[in-house]
Amino acid sequence: MHLSPHFTLEELTASETARREGLTNHPGPDALANLRRLSQTLEQVRSLLGHPIRVNSAYRSNELNRRVGGVSGSAHTLGLAADISVAALSPLVVAQRILDSGLAFDQLILEFDRWVHLAIAEGAGRKQVLTVREGTGYLPGLQ
């Protein structure tokens, strides 16, 4: 099922861990509505970057989130976050372009120099920008 022109429900709920461990990863009505909003934000990012986006992880059931080591209360469990990458651009460039665009978001995290965590808010976003690397924890801004 398409949630937007370029993003499907299957893509935003896909999980190798869920498949491997036999977990269901189906969003309820509220999370589905949030995924529709998230897909619209991802469409804006795709347009901004001029390249297709690979969604590494978006919606996660609470059990899946626990199994992959996600933080309790993660925006992923609400359908409000996606970890993304773009083959043609480095994660730092992706994050910087999103930040510079003025796009509304709650969190933008450059994670391990491998992907970008982009979360939207149910209300007004915090515009929190962080970088996380192995051994450093979360650092303010893009680094």
N, C-alpha and C positions, 0 to 999 in steps of 0.2 A: 504494500500500500504506500503510495506516495504521500509524504507529508508536505512536500514543496516540490518545485520542478526538478531539483537535483538530489533530493534526499528522501530515502524511504524509511519506513518503520523498521524493516528488517535490518537495514544498515545501522540504525541508531540503537538497536537492541542486540546486535550480534556480539557474541562472546565465546571465544575459544574455551575459556575456563568453564562456562556454563555447559557448553556441548560436552566437554571432556568429563565433567562431574555430574552430568544428568540433571542440571538445575534448570528450572523454568525462569525465564527472564521477560515476563510479560508485564507491561505497565498497566496500572489501573487508569480510570478515567482522568483523574487529575494529572498524573504523570504524562498521559497521552496528550492532554491539552498543552502541557508545558513543552513536550517534544515538538509539537507543531510550532510553538513560538520559537523554540531553539532552532528549528530548521530554517525559519525565516531569517534569524540572525546569521546562521551559517551561509545562507544565500547571499546576504550582504557581504560577508567576508569573502566568499568566492568571487563576487563581482569586484570587490576592492582589490584582491590579489591578482585577478585575471588568470587564475589557474584552478583546476579541480582540487578539492579538499579530500583527504583520506580521514575518515573518522575511525580512530583507533579504539575508542570507548566512549559511549554516551550513557544511555540509561543502564542502571544496574539495580536489580532487586536488592533488598537489604542483605539477604544471604549471599548473593554474588559479591556484593561490595565487601562483606566481611571476609570472604574467601580470597579476594584479591588484595586484601590489606588496605582497603579504602578507609578513610577516616569516618568515624561515626557522624551521622547527620550530613554526609556528603551530598552536594548538589546533584551528583549523578543519580542518587536514589529518588530524587524528585523529578528527574527528566529536565533538569536545568543546566546541565554541563556536558561538554564534549571535550575529549582529548583529540587534537587534530594535528595533522602534518600535511605538508605540501611538497611533492617530489621535487619541484623546480626551485624551491626556496628553503633556506635554512630556517630552523625553528626561531632563531633570534630575529631574523628578518620578518617572519610571519607575525611574531608578537609585536615588534616595533611598528609595523604598518597598521596593525589593529589599534594599538595605543595612539598613534598619530592621527588616525582617521576620525576620532571623536565618536566612534561607535559606542552605543550604550552597552555596558557590561557590569557584572558584579565583581568577577575575579578574572584576572589574566595572569597565568603562571607559566613561565618558561621552565619546563621540567626536564632536568638532566640533559639539557641541550639536545633532546630527542623529539619532543613534541610540545604542543601548547595546550594548556588547560584553559578553556574559555567557558565561563559560567555567566548566565544571565540571572537577573533577580525577579522575584515575584512582584516586587515594588521597585522603588528607586535603588539603583545599584550603588555599591560602595566604591567602584572604580579602583579596587585593590589590585596592585601590580607587584608580583613577587617572582623570584627566581629560586629554584631549588636544585641543588646538586648533591651528589653522593658525598656524605661527610660534612656538609655545610649547614644542612637544614634550610629553612626558608629565609631568604634575604630580601630586603625591600628593593623594589624597582627591577629593571631588566639589567642583568649583569652577564 
